[in-house]
Amino acid sequence: MNPSENQVPRHVGIILDGNRRFAKRLMLKPWKGHEFGAEKVEKVMNWAAEIGIKELTLYAFSIENFNRPKEEFDMLMDIFEKTFQETIDRISELNEKGLRVRFIGRIEMFPEKVKSKMYRLMELTKNNNKHFLNFAMAYGGRAEIIDATKKIANQVKEGKLKPEEITEDLIGKNLYLNSDPDLVIRTSGEKRISGFLLWQGSYAEFYFIDKLWPEFEKEDLINAVNDYSQRQRRFGK
């Protein structure tokens, strides 16, 4: 049963976990699991829009993932490049939906063939404001806070900012993403956040599901939202 509109979280974050285990279960190479996972992203984006979720942030690739075996890493980069190019080829569809795509993280770490597609997608959708799809890539929550701190420190050094003017709001504006998730979902049965949106998610509700990411279905998203709607959010009060 679909949740009513007033029960739906505005912003949902999802930690996409379990692609490699899914491939192993099927006795396939690890990157085949990533292919299945990439196909799932578009479906989840459409389900979220149907339910009424305005913003999705997907934890797709951490800084630590750069240490994956070379063959798997190279295949992953090919999957990213192919997926982003296919999305660019359908840009009119995204613009009709009012979907803005953003990539958050140290995206300069990616090979040129991948990051050029990222920048292109962000440029082509920058004026859309009905729905938001954020990909956390080359991402780490601690790295995000470090990078924000460096930006603020430089503003102080240049005399543009006084230390006493540093506030939560200012820090938020210097993060990769200045938007707090209401609900964070993690697939695969793991019950940790792996540094995902450490600052933004300080008062998020968390929902853990045993299914691997490629197995995630619309009913799972609805169940997570329905569970969220039953909770009382006190924000420490």
C-alpha positions in Angstrom: 0.0 0.0 0.0 1.4 3.4 -1.0 2.0 5.8 1.9 -0.1 9.0 2.0 1.5 12.2 0.9 2.0 13.6 4.4 3.9 10.5 5.5 6.5 10.5 2.7 10.0 11.7 3.5 11.2 14.5 1.3 14.7 13.3 1.0 15.8 9.6 1.1 19.4 8.4 1.2 20.3 4.8 0.2 23.5 2.9 0.7 23.7 0.7 -2.3 25.3 -2.5 -0.8 25.6 -6.1 -1.9 26.4 -6.0 -5.7 29.4 -8.2 -5.4 27.7 -10.7 -3.1 24.8 -10.9 -5.6 27.2 -11.7 -8.4 29.0 -14.3 -6.2 25.6 -16.0 -5.4 25.0 -16.3 -9.2 28.6 -17.5 -9.7 29.4 -14.5 -11.9 32.3 -12.0 -12.0 32.0 -9.1 -9.4 31.3 -6.5 -12.1 28.2 -8.3 -13.3 26.7 -7.5 -9.9 27.5 -3.9 -10.4 25.8 -4.0 -13.8 22.6 -5.4 -12.1 23.0 -2.7 -9.5 23.3 0.1 -12.1 20.1 -1.1 -13.7 18.3 -0.9 -10.4 19.1 2.8 -9.9 16.7 4.0 -12.6 13.9 1.8 -11.3 14.3 3.1 -7.8 14.4 6.7 -9.1 11.1 6.2 -10.8 9.5 4.4 -7.8 10.6 7.3 -5.6 9.0 9.8 -7.8 5.8 7.8 -7.9 5.7 7.7 -4.1 6.3 11.4 -3.8 10.0 11.5 -2.7 11.5 14.7 -4.0 15.2 13.9 -3.4 17.3 10.8 -3.6 21.0 10.5 -2.5 22.6 7.2 -3.5 25.9 6.1 -2.0 27.4 4.5 -5.1 31.2 4.6 -4.7 33.3 5.5 -1.7 36.9 6.8 -1.6 37.9 3.3 -0.2 36.4 1.7 -3.3 39.3 3.0 -5.3 41.3 0.2 -3.7 39.3 -2.5 -5.5 41.2 -5.0 -7.7 42.2 -3.4 -11.0 40.1 -5.6 -13.2 37.0 -4.9 -11.1 37.8 -1.2 -10.9 38.3 -0.8 -14.7 35.0 -2.6 -15.4 33.2 -0.4 -12.8 34.6 2.7 -14.6 33.2 1.3 -17.9 29.8 0.8 -16.3 29.8 4.3 -14.9 30.8 5.8 -18.3 28.2 3.8 -20.2 25.4 4.5 -17.7 26.1 8.3 -17.6 26.3 8.5 -21.4 23.0 6.7 -21.7 21.5 9.2 -19.3 22.9 12.1 -21.3 21.4 10.7 -24.4 18.0 10.9 -22.7 18.5 14.4 -21.3 15.2 15.7 -22.7 13.3 13.1 -20.7 15.2 14.2 -17.5 14.4 17.8 -18.2 10.7 17.1 -18.8 10.6 15.4 -15.4 12.4 18.4 -13.8 15.2 16.1 -12.5 18.5 17.7 -11.4 21.5 15.3 -11.2 24.4 16.0 -8.9 27.6 14.2 -8.0 29.0 14.7 -4.5 32.4 13.7 -3.4 36.0 14.1 -4.6 35.0 13.4 -8.2 38.3 14.7 -9.5 39.6 11.3 -8.5 37.8 9.6 -11.3 39.3 8.9 -14.8 38.6 11.7 -17.3 36.2 9.6 -19.3 33.9 9.2 -16.2 34.2 12.7 -14.6 33.6 14.4 -17.9 30.2 12.7 -18.2 29.5 13.7 -14.5 30.2 17.3 -15.2 28.1 17.2 -18.4 25.1 15.7 -16.7 25.3 18.3 -13.9 25.5 21.1 -16.4 22.6 19.8 -18.5 20.3 19.5 -15.6 21.4 22.4 -13.4 18.2 24.4 -13.9 15.8 21.6 -12.9 14.3 21.8 -9.5 11.3 19.4 -9.3 13.3 16.3 -8.3 16.9 15.8 -7.3 19.1 12.7 -7.8 22.5 12.9 -6.0 25.2 10.3 -6.5 27.8 10.1 -3.7 30.9 9.1 -5.6 34.5 9.2 -4.4 32.6 10.0 -1.3 33.5 9.8 2.4 31.7 11.6 5.2 34.9 12.5 7.0 36.4 13.7 3.7 33.4 15.9 3.2 33.8 17.5 6.6 37.6 18.0 6.0 37.0 19.6 2.6 34.3 21.9 4.1 36.7 22.9 6.9 39.4 23.7 4.5 37.1 26.0 2.5 36.0 27.8 5.6 39.6 28.1 6.8 40.6 29.7 3.5 37.8 32.2 3.9 39.1 33.1 7.4 42.7 33.3 6.1 41.6 35.7 3.3 39.8 37.9 5.7 36.4 37.2 4.2 35.1 35.5 7.4 35.6 35.9 11.1 35.9 32.7 13.3 32.9 33.8 15.4 30.8 33.9 12.2 31.2 30.1 11.7 27.8 28.5 12.3 26.0 25.2 11.6 24.4 26.9 8.6 27.7 28.1 7.3 29.2 24.6 7.6 26.2 23.1 5.8 26.6 25.5 2.9 30.3 24.4 2.5 29.5 20.7 2.4 29.2 18.8 -0.9 25.5 18.6 -0.2 23.4 21.1 1.8 20.3 18.9 2.2 19.5 16.7 5.1 18.0 13.2 4.5 14.8 12.3 6.5 15.4 8.6 5.9 18.5 6.5 5.2 18.1 3.0 3.9 20.9 0.4 3.8 20.6 -2.8 1.8 22.5 -6.2 2.3 21.9 -6.8 6.0 24.8 -4.6 7.2 23.9 -2.3 10.0 26.4 0.5 9.7 26.4 3.8 7.9 30.0 3.6 6.5 30.5 7.4 6.7 27.4 8.3 4.6 26.2 11.8 5.1 27.7 12.1 8.6 26.8 15.7 9.1 23.5 15.8 7.1 22.2 12.6 8.5 22.6 13.5 12.2 18.8 13.3 12.8 17.9 10.9 9.9 15.8 7.8 10.6 17.6 4.6 9.6 16.1 1.5 8.0 18.1 -1.7 7.3 17.0 -4.4 4.9 18.6 -7.9 4.4 18.1 -7.9 0.6 21.1 -7.1 -1.6 20.9 -4.0 -3.7 20.1 -5.7 -7.0 17.2 -7.5 -5.3 15.7 -4.2 -3.9 12.1 -3.8 -5.2 9.4 -1.1 -5.0 7.7 -2.9 -2.1 10.9 -2.6 -0.2 11.0 1.1 -0.7 7.3 1.4 0.3 7.9 -0.7 3.4 10.8 1.6 4.4 8.7 4.7 3.9 5.7 3.1 5.8 8.1 2.2 8.7 9.4 5.8 8.7 5.9 7.2 8.8 5.2 5.3 12.1 8.1 6.9 13.9 8.1 10.0 16.1 10.8 12.4 15.1 11.8 14.4 18.2 15.1 15.9 17.0 16.4 15.7 20.5 13.5 17.6 22.0 
